Amino acid sequence: MPVIAMTQEMGSLAKDVSLQLADALGLAVMRHEAIERVADRAQVSSSLIGRLRDGKAGLVERLTTDKRSVALYTAEEVFSLADAGNVVLRGWGATCLLRPVPHVVCVRITRPLKKRVEWLMAHLDTDDAEFAEAEIRRSDHAHAARMHEQFGVTWGDPVLYDLVLNTDRVSVDSCVEQIRRMVNCPEFAETPASRTLLASMALEARVRAALKEHADTRDTSITIHAKEGAVALRGIVLDAEERAQAESVAAAVPGVSGVANELRLMTSTRRFASAKQT
């Protein structure tokens, strides 16, 4: 079940490549419904998420939006779609989120800035090249900042991808063919081990989202490790009640077969210091 993660760069023709690739291989794509689910769970509008992604959100929106919630729910959606297989995922940090999975092909579609500016000018039916370039640079800056903040990587670093294609040199049809060949390489064949890894990562994402969604564990920050349905919770929590609540929430997540609660309680000295800081 092929899983292809692609970048999203304004004017790069990545959307054209992803749609044609999905059609050629009979794959699904990440639809707007998934974005709406993220927005609904984060209790924001889908248009706000779009503005945050494109660097167009205002100062108040950037300061008041719980970006951690948006990131957690987005990751859950990406992993859920990838776990189902037969999908092309463009943007949303998919190349970074799914990079550890051996059978996922990570692709960057890019194009020179001049060509991207020309594309946007035609798309907007404007002759204002300065405006078009500013929009593209703002979008690129927003993507780069988000990738660095969430994953600690430099957006565009070629080592993050298995294949980098320049649509100024390679046609959309040829891009699709190159990706198709990569998907069929033995290095990207799905194995029981890679399938288990992806399923485990998807389960970890579901548990993180559940903890964030539950009122009693919303601010709990712990490490979650899953393997074949077994989930281990590790880290330090404030007290025994928070420890029990985290276990209860994790145990209720679909797909969890058991919880190893390895959470440690904060010492009284640390609790006192934490209380003084607040």
Secondary structure by P-SEA (a helix, b strand, c coil): cbbbbbbbccccaaaaaaaaaaaaaccccccaaaaaaaaaaacccaaaaaaaaaccccaaaaaccaaaaaaaaaaaaaaaaaaaccbbbccccccccccccccbbbbbbbbcaaaaaaaaaaaacccaaaaaaaaaaaaaaaaaaaaaaacccccccccccccccccccccaaaaaaaaaaaaacccccccaaaaaaaaaaaaaaaaaaaaaaccccccbbbbbbbcccbbbbbcccccaaaaaaaaaaaaacccccccccccccccaaaaaaaaaac
